[in-house]
Amino acid sequence: MVKEAVHTRAQQLWIKEVNSQPSLRTYRLINTQLQLQLQDYLCQPELSKDDVRGRIQMTKLRVGNNNLKISQGRISRTPIEHRLCVNCDNLMDEVEDEQHVLQKCSVFKDQRQVLFRQVSNVSQGAIDLCVFSDASVLCLLLGVWPKEVQDGLDHRPRSSRNMAKKDIKRQVMRQVKWFVGRVMRRHRVLDEQMKQRRVEVVFVGFDSHPHLSRLLLQVALVPVAQLSVDEELMLMMGSQQ
């Protein structure tokens, strides 16, 4: 009874802490029933570096410790509506959060199509991510098996049941880890390229716009993620004159 009471108290404190942290917004979204237990995606064997990288990136996305605008904006105190994706075709339209990058951003369209095809193959057609809801797909991409996907696996045709369900789940999760790892690695490269372009704009505009010297010097000395919206607008206006 003592062990059970200690566990119950620990879970109550943990749930209270999870609900109080803005950075755990996505974690609460994919874990509707909060329970203090080891997640399945952490327990599966890792046979390659891609497995390890994917698992690390999945964890970072789950807990809000990543380089997406939705997370970095909390550090710079940028309003949520201004934490926008600058990579995809929907430029200046959508907040760059976990769901946008993994499910919507056009830059990662090819990787997403490969994932959907591979998941369908390894699940013998039982899991078609094209027909599941966005919420269910997001859960799966972050290591949680939603009921909708689980039902699809449970009710697969008898002709495709020559492979154990646990083996299918392991193979599917490996594909998901590879996808998440590759997307986030590509995102980091694009982010570094964007920062480099902004720094180049700073130094190009420095001599030709003396009245912006103070602002440009400040921009050059601080991380780009910490720029306010007004500073970015002034920088853009200066580079266009």
C-alpha positions in Angstrom: 0.0 0.0 0.0 2.9 2.4 0.7 4.4 1.8 -2.7 1.0 2.5 -4.4 0.4 5.6 -2.3 3.9 6.9 -3.2 3.3 6.2 -6.9 -0.1 7.9 -6.8 1.3 11.0 -5.1 4.2 11.2 -7.6 1.8 11.0 -10.5 -0.4 13.7 -9.1 2.6 16.1 -8.8 3.9 15.1 -12.2 0.5 15.8 -13.9 0.3 19.2 -12.1 3.7 20.1 -13.4 2.9 18.9 -17.0 -0.3 21.0 -17.1 1.5 24.1 -15.8 4.3 24.2 -18.5 3.5 26.0 -21.8 6.3 24.1 -23.5 4.5 20.8 -23.0 1.5 21.9 -25.1 2.1 19.2 -27.7 2.9 16.6 -25.0 -0.6 17.2 -23.5 -2.1 17.1 -27.0 -0.8 13.6 -27.9 -1.2 12.2 -24.4 -4.8 12.8 -23.5 -4.6 10.4 -20.5 -1.5 11.5 -18.6 0.2 8.6 -17.0 3.7 8.5 -15.4 5.2 5.6 -17.3 7.9 4.8 -19.8 6.7 5.5 -23.4 6.8 2.6 -25.9 8.9 4.4 -28.5 11.7 4.6 -26.0 11.7 0.9 -25.4 12.2 -0.4 -28.9 15.6 -1.7 -30.1 17.7 0.8 -32.0 19.6 -0.8 -34.9 21.1 2.3 -36.6 22.1 5.9 -36.0 18.9 6.9 -37.8 16.9 5.2 -35.0 18.8 7.1 -32.3 18.6 10.5 -34.1 14.9 10.0 -34.7 14.1 9.0 -31.1 16.0 12.1 -29.8 14.2 14.5 -32.2 10.8 12.9 -31.3 11.5 13.5 -27.7 12.5 17.1 -28.3 9.3 17.7 -30.3 7.2 16.2 -27.6 8.6 18.3 -24.8 9.0 21.6 -26.8 12.8 21.7 -26.7 13.6 22.2 -30.3 14.5 24.8 -32.9 11.0 25.4 -34.3 9.6 28.9 -34.2 6.9 27.9 -31.7 9.6 26.9 -29.2 12.2 29.6 -29.9 9.5 32.2 -29.7 8.9 31.4 -26.1 12.5 32.3 -25.4 12.4 35.6 -27.3 8.8 36.2 -26.1 7.5 36.6 -29.6 3.7 36.5 -29.9 2.5 33.1 -31.1 0.9 34.6 -34.2 4.3 35.9 -35.3 6.1 32.6 -34.9 5.6 31.8 -38.6 7.1 29.3 -41.0 9.4 30.9 -43.5 10.3 27.8 -45.5 7.1 26.6 -47.2 4.8 27.9 -49.9 2.4 29.2 -47.3 4.8 31.9 -46.4 3.8 34.2 -43.5 0.5 32.2 -43.2 1.0 29.4 -40.6 2.7 29.2 -37.2 5.7 26.9 -37.4 4.7 24.3 -34.8 5.2 20.5 -34.6 2.1 19.7 -36.6 2.9 22.2 -39.3 6.5 20.9 -39.9 5.7 17.2 -39.7 2.3 17.2 -41.6 1.9 20.4 -43.7 5.1 22.2 -44.6 5.7 21.8 -48.3 9.5 21.7 -48.0 9.2 18.2 -46.5 6.5 16.9 -48.9 8.8 14.3 -50.5 10.0 12.9 -47.2 6.3 12.7 -46.1 5.3 10.8 -49.2 8.1 8.3 -48.7 7.0 7.8 -45.1 3.4 7.2 -46.0 4.4 4.6 -48.6 6.9 2.8 -46.4 4.4 2.6 -43.5 1.8 1.2 -45.8 4.3 -1.4 -47.0 5.6 -2.6 -43.7 2.1 -2.7 -42.2 0.9 -4.8 -45.3 -1.6 -2.1 -46.1 -3.2 -2.0 -42.7 -2.0 1.5 -41.9 -2.8 4.2 -44.5 -1.8 7.5 -43.1 -3.6 9.3 -45.9 -7.0 8.4 -44.5 -6.4 8.9 -40.8 -7.2 12.2 -39.0 -4.4 14.8 -38.6 -4.6 14.3 -34.8 -4.0 10.5 -35.1 -1.1 11.0 -37.6 0.5 13.5 -35.3 0.3 11.1 -32.4 1.9 8.4 -34.4 4.7 10.7 -35.6 5.5 11.5 -32.0 5.6 8.0 -30.7 2.0 7.4 -29.5 -0.3 4.8 -31.0 -3.8 6.4 -31.3 -6.9 4.2 -31.2 -7.7 5.0 -34.9 -4.4 3.6 -36.1 -4.5 0.7 -33.6 -8.0 -0.3 -34.9 -6.7 -0.3 -38.4 -3.9 -2.7 -37.4 -6.3 -4.9 -35.4 -8.8 -5.3 -38.3 -6.4 -5.8 -41.1 -7.4 -8.5 -43.7 -6.6 -12.1 -42.7 -4.5 -12.4 -45.9 -2.0 -9.9 -44.4 -1.8 -11.4 -41.0 1.4 -13.5 -41.7 3.3 -10.9 -39.6 2.9 -10.5 -35.9 1.3 -7.2 -34.8 4.2 -6.3 -32.5 6.7 -6.7 -35.4 4.6 -4.5 -37.6 4.5 -1.8 -34.9 8.2 -2.0 -34.5 8.8 -1.6 -38.2 6.4 1.3 -38.4 8.0 3.1 -35.6 11.4 2.7 -37.2 10.1 4.4 -40.3 8.6 7.2 -38.2 11.9 7.8 -36.4 13.8 7.9 -39.6 11.3 10.4 -41.0 11.3 12.7 -38.0 15.1 12.6 -37.8 15.5 13.5 -41.4 12.9 16.3 -41.3 14.4 17.9 -38.3 18.0 17.6 -39.7 16.8 19.3 -42.9 15.0 22.0 -40.9 18.2 22.8 -39.0 20.1 23.2 -42.2 17.4 25.6 -43.6 17.4 27.5 -40.3 21.1 28.0 -40.4 20.9 29.2 -44.1 18.2 31.7 -43.2 20.3 33.1 -40.3 23.3 33.4 -42.6 21.2 35.3 -45.2 20.0 37.7 -42.6 23.5 38.4 -41.3 24.5 39.1 -44.9 21.7 41.6 -45.3 22.9 43.3 -42.1 26.4 43.9 -43.4 25.3 44.8 -46.9 23.0 47.5 -45.6 25.3 48.8 -43.0 27.3 51.3 -45.1 24.5 52.5 -47.4 22.1 53.3 -44.5 23.9 55.2 -41.8 20.7 56.1 -40.0 20.2 52.3 -39.4 23.7 51.8 -38.1 22.7 51.4 -34.5 19.9 48.9 -35.2 22.1 46.9 -37.6 24.9 46.7 -35.1 22.5 45.4 -32.5 21.1 42.8 -35.0 24.6 41.6 -35.8 25.4 41.0 -32.2 22.3 39.1 -31.1 20.8 35.8 -32.2 18.3 36.3 -35.0 15.6 34.5 -33.0 15.7 37.4 -30.5 14.8 40.1 -33.0 11.5 41.8 -32.4 8.9 42.1 -35.2 9.5 45.9 -35.5 13.3 45.3 -35.8 12.8 42.8 -38.5 10.4 45.1 -40.4 13.0 48.0 -40.2 15.7 45.7 -41.4 13.6 44.6 -44.4 12.6 48.2 -45.2 16.3 49.2 -45.1 17.4 46.4 -47.4 14.8 47.4 -50.0 15.7 51.1 -50.2 
